[in-house]
């Protein structure tokens, strides 16, 4: 754990009661914050980011294609896709022996594109 430096913390005990009250009034609910936490945790992995970026184009991706895209084993790709499905970010469908994944909500693609565009500037 990183120890706080003396100049990183307040030297006196005071706070702006009005500011804290305003913040508490506008703070999203716990359910919405949990959904955001889940989304950002999904985006915190490079392989999952690549999968989401590929799916942001609007096409489905089968497990085999995801493995080829990521240059990893099918089992590892399946694990990433299952994680994203469990986080309710992806949906899937079976077609014979193949399993296809797609985005459950297009807003994830918009968030990803926005984040990448901000970082590219």
LORO-128902 format. One line per 4 residues: number of its first residue (from 1); their letters; for each residue z, y, x of C-alpha. Coordinates in steps of 0.1 Angstrom, whole numbers, plus 5000, padded with zeros to 4 digits. Example, Ala and Ser with C-alpha at 12.3 -4.5 7.8 and 13.67 -1.06 7.14 Angstrom:
<nodes>
1	as	5078 4955 5123 | 5071 4989 5137
</nodes>
This chain:
<nodes>
1	xxxx	5000 5000 5000 | 4991 5035 5013 | 5021 5057 5017 | 5017 5092 5001
5	xxxx	5017 5121 5025 | 5040 5150 5019 | 5011 5173 5010 | 4997 5147 4985
9	xxxx	5026 5151 4961 | 5042 5179 4942 | 5072 5194 4960 | 5090 5205 4928
13	xxxx	5095 5188 4895 | 5075 5207 4869 | 5045 5201 4846 | 5024 5219 4821
17	xxxx	5037 5207 4788 | 5007 5222 4769 | 4981 5207 4792 | 4997 5173 4790
21	xxxx	4999 5175 4751 | 4962 5186 4750 | 4953 5157 4772 | 4972 5132 4751
25	xxxx	4955 5145 4719 | 4920 5139 4734 | 4927 5107 4753 | 4906 5078 4738
29	xxxx	4924 5050 4722 | 4935 5019 4742 | 4907 4997 4726 | 4880 5021 4738
33	xxxx	4896 5024 4772 | 4898 4987 4775 | 4861 4984 4766 | 4853 5009 4793
37	xxxx	4874 4990 4818 | 4855 4958 4810 | 4821 4975 4814 | 4831 4991 4848
41	xxxx	4845 4959 4861 | 4812 4942 4853 | 4794 4969 4872 | 4817 4965 4902
45	xxxx	4798 4935 4915 | 4764 4939 4933 | 4749 4906 4919 | 4759 4916 4884
49	xxxx	4745 4950 4889 | 4712 4935 4899 | 4712 4913 4869 | 4719 4942 4846
53	xxxx	4693 4963 4862 | 4667 4936 4857 | 4677 4932 4821 | 4677 4970 4815
57	xxxx	4639 4967 4814 | 4643 4951 4780 | 4631 4916 4789 | 4651 4884 4788
61	xxxx	4660 4866 4820 | 4666 4828 4823 | 4692 4815 4846 | 4666 4801 4870
65	xxxx	4649 4835 4873 | 4682 4852 4878 | 4689 4828 4907 | 4655 4836 4922
69	xxxx	4660 4873 4918 | 4694 4872 4935 | 4683 4846 4961 | 4713 4824 4952
73	xxxx	4719 4790 4937 | 4714 4784 4900 | 4751 4776 4896 | 4761 4809 4911
77	xxxx	4736 4828 4889 | 4749 4810 4859 | 4785 4820 4868 | 4775 4857 4869
81	xxxx	4756 4855 4837 | 4784 4837 4820 | 4809 4863 4832 | 4787 4891 4817
85	xxxx	4784 4871 4785 | 4822 4866 4784 | 4826 4904 4788 | 4804 4908 4757
89	xxxx	4777 4926 4777 | 4751 4899 4774 | 4739 4877 4747 | 4720 4844 4752
93	xxxx	4698 4820 4735 | 4688 4784 4743 | 4652 4773 4744 | 4651 4736 4751
97	xxxx	4666 4732 4786 | 4663 4769 4794 | 4690 4795 4787 | 4678 4831 4783
101	xxxx	4700 4862 4786 | 4695 4897 4774 | 4716 4929 4770 | 4738 4929 4739
105	xxxx	4737 4966 4738 | 4710 4989 4752 | 4735 5016 4760 | 4746 4995 4790
109	xxxx	4711 5001 4804 | 4714 5038 4797 | 4747 5040 4815 | 4734 5020 4845
113	xxxx	4703 5042 4848 | 4723 5073 4845 | 4748 5062 4872 | 4720 5052 4896
117	xxxx	4701 5085 4890 | 4733 5105 4898 | 4738 5085 4930 | 4701 5089 4941
121	x	4704 5127 4940
</nodes>
